[in-house]
Amino acid sequence: MTDIIRLDGVSKQFGFVMGVDNVSLNVRKGEFLTLLGPSGCGKSTLLRMIGGFEEPTAGRIWLDGEDVTDLPANQRAVNMLFQDYALFPHMSVGKNVGYGLRVAGVPKREVETKVREVLELVGLADKIATAPHQLSGGQRQRVALARAIVRHPKVLLLDEPLSALDANLREAMQVELRHLHQKVGLTFIMVTHDQTEALTMSDRVIVMRQGRIMQDGAPQSLYDLPGSPYIADFIGTTNLFNSRIENGQVACYGQPLTINPQAIVAGTQTFGFRPEKARLLPGNASGANLLRGTVAEVFYHGSVARIVVDLGQGQVLVDLQISDAAVGLPKAGAQVAVEVASHKIMGFAAEDAA
């Protein structure tokens, strides 16, 4: 697949602070790529440099084979969808969507045709004469999307596009954005701090921290094979603990667990397991790889309950499917055993520790 974007050693320095630190990255044509990380990690700055809204301190940016490092935003074949939608309140939906085409001197009849087509695509053809203030938040989001794609840019940049929506609408728009990407075939590069959003919508996710790329991969590989404790804890939840390896075993808060030899790499000293990968058993259960403790708290999350188990020297989390809890959820104070299969335990090298 052809690369549409190439970043070569791109950095951005703000005074003494390095916002983006020597990032090299290729984005494939038609890909849905997400830049994921906490506030201040450099993801939005990187997006703005791709769009031409920030100048890199060092490095070069290539768009479809052309060096655009020094080109201003209005001369790049990209478009950006901002958090606040930036719709003109005095213009109808149709006028908002067609604004960029009119400024570019596209003939009136062609503008009308393209506006109708793109509004049909986002399911708002019947709102063409409606004012933005008469629309719901989700509808305004779709108008902004229509305006962003009507000129068919080579790359669409999305800066936290769903952050202003409530939870239910946000989930619905995740699906809509994914479907829209598949329909139009454009390259999407999205910034978000929401792990679920990134995993749900993306072909590829890049996790950033302190201006650098920490890991790059498909959503499932990032979740199942995190490269560091930071990734393991940032994407999803992981029970992390430090331990020496002795005779193929590690100590999780003072209790032994046998680990898969494949989880051991040179310098491994941090280990972890996902809450949903463990099983909660009665306190008198027998078997291998059991951590014995007491239920400290139970958090109900609808189809899943998160159980906090106190092991004495520390606590671990276990996610229990409600449908699997045939005898009901355990009560605080109950004696339980946490079963962790050896192949579910992840190991991380010392130099990767967060």
N, C-alpha and C positions, 0 to 999 in steps of 0.2 A: 504494500500500500504506500502511496506517495506521501511524503511529508509536506504539510502545508505551512507549518511554523517550525523554525529552527532557532533556538537560542544558544549562543556560543559565549560562555563565560560572562554572563550578564550579572552586573552588580549595581546596587544603588545605595549610595551613602548619604545620610542626612546629618551633616555636621560630624560628630564623632561616632554616630550610630550607624552600623551597617544594616540597612533594611533588607536588602537582598544580597546574598554573598556568593558570587561566582557560580551562578546557576547555568547549566547546560541542559537543554531539553529539546526533544523532537516531538511534534504533534502530528499525527497522521491525518490525512484528508478524510473528512466525514466522521471523525472520532468525537465522542462525548467524553471530554477530559475534565476532571475536577481537581482543583487545588484546594486541599483540605488542611486546616490547622487552626490553632487558637488565635485570638486577637493579637496582633503585633508580630505574627510570624513571617510577614512579608508577602503573603499570597495576593492581597489586593494591589500592592505596589507592583508586583510582577505582572498582574493582569493589566494594570494601567500602562506599563511600559510596552506591552504587546500592542495595546490600543493606540499608543502615541500620546497619551496624556501625561506621561512622565518620561524624562530623558535618562537613560542609564548612565551611571558614572563610568562604567567600563563594560566591554563586551559588545556583541553585535546581534541584531535581530533580523531574521530573514522571513519573508512572507511569500510563499509560492515561488521560491527561487530568487526573489529580489531582496537586496539589502535595504530595509526600510528604517534602519536605526535613526537616521536623521530626518525622516519624513514626518510632518505633523499629522495629527489624527485625521484631519479631513482629506488627506491625500492617501490614506491607507484603505484597502478594500476590506475593512472590518467595521463592525458596529457594536455598540455596547448597550446593554440593558441595565439601567441603574436601579438601585434599591427603591427609590421614590417614584419610579415610572416617568417622571418629568413630562406629563401630558399638559398640553396647553388648555387651560380651563375655558377659554373663550372660543375654542374650536370644537366642532362636532367630532365624533369618532372617525368618520371618513376623512375629514380635513387633517386630523392629527396623523393618521396613518400615511396620508399622501404628502405630508409636508416636505419630507426630504426629496421626494421625486420632483415636486414643483420647484424647489430651490435649485435642483440640478438641471432644470429646463426641459424636463420630459413633457412631451405634448399632452394636453389636457385629456384627450380621449384615452391615451395609453395609461395615464395616471388613474383614471376612473376604472379602467379594466383591471389593473394590477391591484388596486385597493379592494375591489369586490372579490377578487380571487383570494387574496390573503385573509380577508375577513371571513370568507367562507371556510378557509382552512382552520381558523381558530374558533369557528362556531359563533361568529358575531355578525353575520351578514345582515341580520334584521336590526342591528344597532347603528347602522352607518350614519344616521342623522341625529343620534342621541348625544347629549352633552356628557362629558366625563363624570360630572357630579351626580348624574342619574344612574350610574353604574355601581355594581358591587365591587369589592376589593379584587375578587377573582377576575371579574370582567375587565377592570382597568389594567390588571396584569396582562391579560390576553391582548388588549389594545396595544399596550407597550411592546409586546412581543411581535404583533403584526407590523408595527411601525419599524421594528428593528430588522425584520427579515424581508420587507417588501422590496428592497433594493438588491436582494439576494447577495449579501456580502460573502466573501470567502470564509470569514470566521465571525461567529457571534460570541461576544464576550458577555458573561452574565455575572454581575457582582452582587452576591447574596440576593438573588432575585425573588426569593420567597419569604424573606425575613419579616415583611410587614403583614403577612397573612396569619390568621388564627390556625390552630393545630389541624382541624379537620380539612379546611380549605387548602392548607399547605400540603397535606397528603394527596389530595385530589390533583393539585397542580403539579406535583412531582410526576404523577402518571401522565398528565397532559403534556408536560414538557418533554418527557421521554418519547411519547408518541409523535409529537411535533418534530422532534429531531429525526426520527425514523422516516417521517413523511417528506421532509424538505431536503434531507441529505446534506445539510450544512455541517461544518465543523463547529462544535460548541465547546467553549472553555468556560467553566463555571468556578466561582469562588464560594466556598461555604465553610462554616465552622461546625456544621451539623453532620455528624458521622453517618447517621441513618440516611440522610439526604444523599450524601456522597455514594454510599453503597448501593442505594436503590436505583439511582439514575445513571450512573457512569459506566462507560466501557473501561476506563482506566482512572485510577486515583493516585494523585501525588500528595504525599503527606509532608508538610513543611514545618520546620521549627527553627526559630532564630535565623531566618533568612536563607536556610539551606533545605535541600531536599533530603528527607530522612529515608523515604522508601517510595518506590514507584511500582505499581502493578495493578492487576485486575482486582475488583472488590473482594472476590472470594479468596484470592491468594493472600491479600493483605490481612484478612480476618483469620484465615486458617494458619498462615505461615508468617506471622509478624516477625520483622527482623530485629527487634529490640524490645526491651521492657516498655519503653515509651510508646511505641506503636501498639503493643499488646494492650496497654492500659488506655490509650487514647481512642482506639477503634474498638468499641465494645467495652467490656469489663473483664479484668483478669485478676485472679488471686495470685499475687507475686510474693515470692519469699527468697531470701538468700540462704545458701547452704553450701557446705563442702560436699564432695562426692566421696563416699566411702563404701567399697564393696558393692557398687552398683546401686547404692541407695542415697537418698538425700533426706534431710530433716525439715519437715514443714512444721514450724513452731514446736520443735522438740519431738515430733512423732515421725517415724520412718516411712518413706515411700520408695518403692522400687521404681526405677525409671528405665525407659527404653534406651539402649545404648546409642541409638541414632540421635537422641536428644543431647548427647554429650559432644561438645566441640572444645577445642583448645581454649582454656581459660574460662570455661563455663562456671558461673557462680550464682546466677540468678535463674529461678525457675518459676513456672506459673501454670495455671490451668483455668479454663473458662468456667464460670458458674454453671452453665448448662451442660458441661461435659462431665460433671460429677453426679453421683446418685446419693440420695438421702435414704438411709436404712435405719431400722430400730437400733437402739443402743446395744442390744445383746447380740447383734448380727455377728457372724464369723466370716472369715475370708481374708484375702490378701489386699493390701493397699487401702486399709481403713484408717481414717482419722477419727478418733473418738472425742466427743465434746458435748456441749449443752447448747440448746437453742436459746439464743439471746434475744432475737427479735424476728418477727415475721412481717414482711411488707407485701400486701396484696396488690397485684397489678392486672387484675382481670383474668386472663387466661394463664397467667404465670404468677407464682408467689416466690419472692426472694427471701431465702432463709439465711439469717446471720447465725453462724455456729461459732461458739467460743471454745477454742481448743486449750485454753489455759494461758499459753504464752502469746496468743494472738487469735484473730478471727478470720474465718473464710466465709465466702458467699456461695450458696447453692441455689440455682434456679429450678423450681419444681413446677412442672406442668400441672395445672389444677385437675385436668382429666386423669392424670396418673395418681392423684392423691385419693385413692379409693376409700381410705379410712379417715379422710379429712386431713386438714393441715396440722402440723405439729404445734404444740403450744410452747410458749416461752418457759424455759426450765426443763423441758423434756430432754432425756439423754438420747443421743443419736450417734450414728456412725456415717461418715462421709466417705464413699467409695470413689477412688480416682484411679482409673485404669492407667497402667504405666505409659501406654502410647498416647494418652491425652495430656501428658505433662510436657511442657515446652521448656527448652533450655536456651539461655542467652549468654553470649560471651561477655566477659567482664568489661571490655572497652565499650560495649553497647549499652551498659546500664545507665538508666536515667538518673 
